[in-house]
Every structure is written in structure tokens, then in C-alpha cells.
């Protein structure tokens, strides 16, 4: 992969953090380099729980020992009330949402995913990890876990990523894909490296709408073609990975006071940040 920069010592970047790097480098540095901790949000814990339940359901089917949605719902409950989240932080700030309400929403979406989405999918991998894809000329090591690898009707492989949130699915019933392209592109790169096969099918976003009413708790799928196109540039037009390398290795972790996540709720350095509004 060509780059306009000289070789640099490698820095590990999780695929899921790339969007945050571009949104606010100062917040990214605080969380991913300085390892500053803060309580998990209720929305994040709910998302983790939904991932746990649906992953067990899909993996059981892939293993040839299918389980019912009810039998796999326990994994969702366990993750929702676990003492620690996936970062090892046990504290959760639930905000306006009670854990019991989150449980109801999670179980509804788990059931809808298992009945409406999963039967239409041909998965070949569930929670596929990539330990380290090193891009030496950029000084980056990409890591992460791809939610799903699926096979389409033409036999092509692609990635599928579960996204939960209040606006994860549009009014048309299609998962919102806007803004997810770069992250999906990184997932494609690491998934190809992990499985040793080309991924040429469009990336799927599987949206799970965490609305407070039963009618708003819907699921849907959206497609992103050529997700990695913006990642890889050339000497005349650097791609996002080149820009990420430049930010990280230059140490220019500037803040973005207009970020929608610029608050104490989302940023562990907010109280001392000189960039905040």
C-alpha cells in the first residue's frame, strides 16, 4: 500500500475506533492511547448484550446445533447485567433508561433478529477475530473482530456488522448506512486477512432500532458497496488510512468542540480539555 510518509513504529488501532479518531483525535487519544476510563453508557451496554445473544444464536446454527431465540436470550441477559463490560469497566451510567427497560428492548430486538434477519443469512463466520494486520509503511496495526462473514446468492463473501441505536433503522425499514463506510472498509481488510479469502460482496449493516416503543423496535439491513475505497489512496490523494497514520504519528491530537460527543458523558478528558466549547 503506497503512502507519502516514511516508515514509522507501529501503533495498534482497533477497527471500531477509526471513526472516532476522525471525529475528535483528542478523545481518541484519551481513550485508546492514554487508556483513560469512564463508565459505560446504558446504550453501549445494551448493544454489547444484543451482540452476545445474537452471536450465540448464529454460532449455534453454524456449528450444526441450532438453539432457539429463547435459549440464546440468556446470553443477552448475562451480558446486560455483567459486572464488567468488554473494556473491563463495571460501572454503567444508565441515564434515563432503566436496566429493566433495556432488557425488554434487548429481548424484543433479539427475537426480531432471530426471526426476521438470521433466517435470510448464510453466515460462514461469527465474531471473527483479527489479531494484527500490520501496514508497515503507515506504521499501523489494525485489529478487531468482525461481527459476521456472510455468503451472498452469487457465492461471494462479505462482512455484516450489527449496529444498535435509536436511529439505526430508517422509516423505510432499511438500516442506516451513512457514516459507516470507512469502518466497514477496515473490517473488510482485517476479515480478508483473518480468513485468507477475498471479500467482494457489499458490506451489510444490520440495524437494530432501540426505540422505547414496541413499534419503533425494528430491524433492517442496508448495503455498502466498495466500503474500502476511501481508505486507500495514492501519492497524489491520500486515503483515510494515510490520514489516520499522519494524525497518530504526528501527535497532533486536536479536539473537535462541535462533535456531538463532546461532553463528559462520552469523553474521559472532557473536564480538562482545552478544546471543548
Backbone torsions as a table, in degrees:
resi	resn	phi	psi	omega
1	UNK	NA	118.1	-177.3
2	UNK	-73.6	148.6	179.2
3	UNK	-152.2	148.5	-178.7
4	UNK	-83.4	9.9	-176.4
5	UNK	-115.4	155.7	177.6
6	UNK	-78.0	165.0	-177.9
7	UNK	-63.2	140.3	-175.3
8	UNK	-131.1	158.8	173.8
9	UNK	-62.5	144.3	-171.4
10	UNK	-76.7	140.3	173.7
11	UNK	-121.8	132.4	-178.7
12	UNK	-82.5	130.4	-179.1
13	UNK	-127.1	123.9	175.2
14	UNK	-76.5	138.0	-178.3
15	UNK	-55.8	-37.8	-176.7
16	UNK	-70.1	-12.5	-176.6
17	UNK	-97.9	-4.8	-173.4
18	UNK	-61.1	-43.6	-179.7
19	UNK	-61.8	-37.1	-179.8
20	UNK	-67.7	-34.1	177.4
21	UNK	-58.3	-44.2	-178.6
22	UNK	-77.6	-27.8	179.1
23	UNK	-70.4	-45.8	179.3
24	UNK	-156.8	97.1	179.5
25	UNK	-56.6	-34.3	-179.7
26	UNK	-64.5	-41.1	178.0
27	UNK	-68.0	-39.6	179.1
28	UNK	-61.7	-45.6	179.4
29	UNK	-59.7	-44.9	-178.4
30	UNK	-59.3	-43.2	-175.2
31	UNK	-81.2	-40.7	-168.2
32	UNK	-105.4	-19.4	175.3
33	UNK	-107.5	-46.0	-179.4
34	UNK	-84.4	-11.6	177.2
35	UNK	57.7	36.8	176.1
36	UNK	-73.2	132.5	-174.1
37	UNK	-103.8	156.6	174.1
38	UNK	-154.9	161.5	-179.4
39	UNK	-59.4	146.9	173.9
40	UNK	-73.4	146.3	176.8
41	UNK	-82.4	158.3	176.5
42	UNK	-60.7	-37.6	179.5
43	UNK	-64.2	-41.4	179.6
44	UNK	-66.3	-41.3	179.7
45	UNK	-65.9	-37.6	177.0
46	UNK	-63.6	-43.0	178.0
47	UNK	-60.7	-42.8	177.5
48	UNK	-60.7	-40.6	-178.9
49	UNK	-66.5	-43.0	178.6
50	UNK	-62.0	-41.2	177.4
51	UNK	-59.9	-42.3	-177.1
52	UNK	-64.4	-45.5	-178.9
53	UNK	-66.8	-45.8	-178.3
54	UNK	-69.4	-33.9	179.0
55	UNK	-65.1	-41.7	178.0
56	UNK	-62.9	-41.5	179.3
57	UNK	-61.1	-48.3	-176.8
58	UNK	-70.9	-37.8	-179.4
59	UNK	-67.5	-38.6	178.8
60	UNK	-61.6	-41.5	177.5
61	UNK	-65.1	-42.4	-179.9
62	UNK	-64.4	-32.6	179.5
63	UNK	-78.0	-6.8	-178.7
64	UNK	85.0	11.5	178.4
65	UNK	-127.7	67.1	-172.7
66	UNK	-61.0	145.0	176.1
67	UNK	-117.8	160.6	179.6
68	UNK	-83.5	162.5	174.7
69	UNK	-55.5	-38.6	179.7
70	UNK	-65.8	-38.9	-178.5
71	UNK	-69.0	-26.5	-178.7
72	UNK	-97.5	-6.6	179.9
73	UNK	-65.7	-24.2	179.5
74	UNK	-61.5	-32.8	178.7
75	UNK	-65.3	-35.7	177.1
76	UNK	-64.8	-46.5	-179.1
77	UNK	-62.3	-44.3	-179.7
78	UNK	-59.8	-44.0	-178.6
79	UNK	-69.3	-35.1	-178.1
80	UNK	-64.7	-38.7	-176.1
81	UNK	-105.9	14.8	-179.8
82	UNK	-62.4	150.5	-180.0
83	UNK	-67.4	-34.6	-179.0
84	UNK	-124.1	146.0	173.2
85	UNK	-86.9	-172.7	-175.2
86	UNK	-67.8	-15.0	175.4
87	UNK	-95.7	3.9	179.7
88	UNK	83.0	15.0	180.0
89	UNK	-102.0	123.3	-175.9
90	UNK	-88.7	-18.1	-175.5
91	UNK	-82.1	136.5	178.2
92	UNK	-127.3	130.0	173.4
93	UNK	-99.0	101.9	-174.1
94	UNK	-77.7	-20.7	179.3
95	UNK	64.6	-131.5	-178.0
96	UNK	-79.5	-9.9	-176.8
97	UNK	-98.7	125.7	176.1
98	UNK	-79.9	146.3	178.1
99	UNK	-54.1	-36.1	180.0
100	UNK	-66.3	-35.8	177.0
101	UNK	-69.1	-40.4	177.4
102	UNK	-61.8	-38.1	177.6
103	UNK	-61.5	-44.7	179.2
104	UNK	-62.0	-44.8	178.7
105	UNK	-62.9	-45.9	-178.4
106	UNK	-61.4	-43.7	-179.3
107	UNK	-66.4	-36.8	177.5
108	UNK	-63.7	-46.3	-178.5
109	UNK	-69.4	-35.8	176.2
110	UNK	-59.3	-46.5	-179.7
111	UNK	-63.6	-44.4	-179.1
112	UNK	-66.0	-38.8	176.1
113	UNK	-60.8	-48.5	-176.5
114	UNK	-63.8	-32.8	-177.2
115	UNK	-92.7	-31.1	-172.3
116	UNK	-105.8	-30.4	-176.0
117	UNK	-102.8	-55.5	-173.6
118	UNK	-55.0	-40.9	-178.6
119	UNK	-63.4	-20.7	-179.0
120	UNK	-91.7	-3.1	-175.6
121	UNK	-101.8	149.1	173.6
122	UNK	-119.2	84.9	-176.2
123	UNK	-81.5	142.4	173.7
124	UNK	-116.7	-6.6	177.7
125	UNK	-157.5	141.2	179.6
126	UNK	-127.7	129.1	-178.7
127	UNK	48.9	62.1	-176.3
128	UNK	-86.3	116.0	-176.6
129	UNK	-86.4	148.8	170.3
130	UNK	-125.2	113.2	-174.8
131	UNK	-70.0	-42.9	-176.2
132	UNK	-168.6	112.4	170.2
133	UNK	-107.0	105.2	-174.9
134	UNK	-92.1	129.0	173.8
135	UNK	-111.6	93.8	-167.5
136	UNK	-64.7	-37.9	-176.7
137	UNK	-72.0	-16.2	175.9
138	UNK	-101.1	-9.3	-178.2
139	UNK	66.4	34.4	-179.5
140	UNK	-122.9	142.5	170.1
141	UNK	-119.8	115.1	-177.9
142	UNK	-92.4	130.8	178.0
143	UNK	-133.5	168.1	178.1
144	UNK	153.0	179.0	178.3
145	UNK	-128.3	125.4	178.6
146	UNK	-85.8	126.3	-175.9
147	UNK	-55.1	-53.4	-178.1
148	UNK	-145.3	150.9	165.0
149	UNK	-118.3	125.5	-175.9
150	UNK	-118.5	162.0	175.1
151	UNK	-114.9	128.2	179.9
152	UNK	-88.8	-177.7	-174.7
153	UNK	-65.8	-20.3	178.5
154	UNK	-91.2	3.3	179.1
155	UNK	84.5	5.4	179.4
156	UNK	-83.6	147.3	177.4
157	UNK	-95.8	148.0	177.1
158	UNK	-154.0	172.0	178.9
159	UNK	-98.9	154.3	173.4
160	UNK	-133.1	131.0	-176.0
161	UNK	-124.8	128.8	180.0
162	UNK	-84.8	129.4	178.4
163	UNK	-126.9	121.2	176.9
164	UNK	-110.1	152.5	179.5
165	UNK	162.7	169.6	-176.5
166	UNK	-66.0	-24.1	-179.6
167	UNK	-127.9	39.2	-178.0
168	UNK	-75.8	-23.2	-178.9
169	UNK	-127.2	132.8	-179.0
170	UNK	-77.0	174.0	179.8
171	UNK	-65.7	-18.4	178.6
172	UNK	-84.9	-0.1	179.2
173	UNK	84.3	5.3	-179.8
174	UNK	-103.3	138.2	179.4
175	UNK	-62.2	139.9	178.9
176	UNK	-72.8	124.5	-177.9
177	UNK	-107.3	-12.6	-176.2
178	UNK	-57.5	129.7	177.7
179	UNK	86.6	-8.6	-177.0
180	UNK	-94.3	-7.1	-174.4
181	UNK	-55.3	-53.4	-178.5
182	UNK	-58.8	-42.8	179.1
183	UNK	-63.0	-41.7	178.7
184	UNK	-65.0	-34.3	177.0
185	UNK	-62.5	-41.5	177.8
186	UNK	-66.3	-41.0	177.7
187	UNK	-61.5	-37.9	176.9
188	UNK	-61.3	-44.3	-179.2
189	UNK	-61.4	-47.5	-176.3
190	UNK	-73.5	-31.5	178.8
191	UNK	-68.7	-40.6	176.1
192	UNK	-59.2	-44.0	179.9
193	UNK	-63.7	-39.0	-176.5
194	UNK	-69.4	-40.5	-174.9
195	UNK	-99.0	-12.5	178.5
196	UNK	70.4	26.1	178.6
197	UNK	-136.0	151.5	178.9
198	UNK	-71.1	139.4	175.5
199	UNK	-110.8	107.3	-173.7
200	UNK	-115.5	-9.6	177.7
201	UNK	-76.9	152.5	177.7
202	UNK	-57.6	146.5	174.8
203	UNK	-70.3	141.0	177.7
204	UNK	-104.4	135.7	166.0
205	UNK	-105.6	119.9	176.4
206	UNK	-100.9	105.9	-176.3
207	UNK	-90.0	139.1	176.5
208	UNK	-129.3	107.4	-172.8
209	UNK	-80.3	116.9	-176.1
210	UNK	-93.8	47.9	177.5
211	UNK	-68.2	163.5	-176.8
212	UNK	-84.8	-14.2	177.3
213	UNK	-106.1	152.0	-178.5
214	UNK	-59.4	-35.8	-178.5
215	UNK	-66.6	-29.3	-178.1
216	UNK	-88.6	-8.6	-179.4
217	UNK	-87.2	78.2	-175.3
218	UNK	-117.2	165.5	-180.0
219	UNK	-125.8	154.2	-180.0
220	UNK	-166.6	167.9	-178.5
221	UNK	-124.3	138.8	174.1
222	UNK	-129.9	153.5	-176.4
223	UNK	-114.7	144.7	174.1
224	UNK	-127.0	113.3	177.7
225	UNK	-89.2	147.2	176.4
226	UNK	53.9	46.9	-174.4
227	UNK	-61.6	-30.3	-175.2
228	UNK	-88.9	-0.8	-174.7
229	UNK	-57.3	-40.0	-177.0
230	UNK	-77.3	-11.6	-175.8
231	UNK	-78.4	-37.0	-169.0
232	UNK	-107.5	120.3	179.9
233	UNK	-111.3	-160.2	176.3
234	UNK	-139.7	-171.1	-176.0
235	UNK	-64.4	-27.8	-178.3
236	UNK	-90.4	-27.2	-176.5
237	UNK	-140.8	90.2	-178.2
238	UNK	-60.7	146.3	175.5
239	UNK	-90.5	-179.7	-175.8
240	UNK	-64.0	-31.5	178.0
241	UNK	-67.8	-36.7	175.8
242	UNK	-64.7	-41.8	178.1
243	UNK	-65.1	-39.6	177.7
244	UNK	-61.3	-44.0	178.5
245	UNK	-60.3	-41.9	-178.6
246	UNK	-64.6	-44.6	179.8
247	UNK	-61.9	-48.7	-175.0
248	UNK	-65.6	-47.6	-174.4
249	UNK	-80.4	-18.2	175.6
250	UNK	-82.0	-18.7	-176.9
251	UNK	73.6	16.0	-178.3
252	UNK	-89.3	73.5	-177.0
253	UNK	-91.9	72.7	-179.4
254	UNK	-76.0	158.4	-179.7
255	UNK	-97.1	163.7	178.4
256	UNK	-128.5	91.4	-177.1
257	UNK	-65.4	-13.6	178.8
258	UNK	-94.1	1.3	175.8
259	UNK	-62.3	139.8	178.6
260	UNK	-68.1	-13.1	179.1
261	UNK	-101.3	12.3	179.9
262	UNK	-80.6	83.5	178.2
263	UNK	-162.3	164.5	179.3
264	UNK	-63.6	-20.4	-179.3
265	UNK	-69.3	-30.3	-173.9
266	UNK	-116.6	-17.4	-173.8
267	UNK	-120.1	122.4	-177.1
268	UNK	-71.9	-14.9	-179.9
269	UNK	-107.3	11.5	-172.8
270	UNK	-57.2	-38.9	-175.5
271	UNK	-64.9	-26.2	-178.1
272	UNK	-113.2	3.7	-174.0
273	UNK	-74.7	128.2	-179.6
274	UNK	-79.8	-10.3	-176.6
275	UNK	-92.0	-17.1	-172.2
276	UNK	-63.6	154.6	-179.5
277	UNK	-75.7	NA	NA
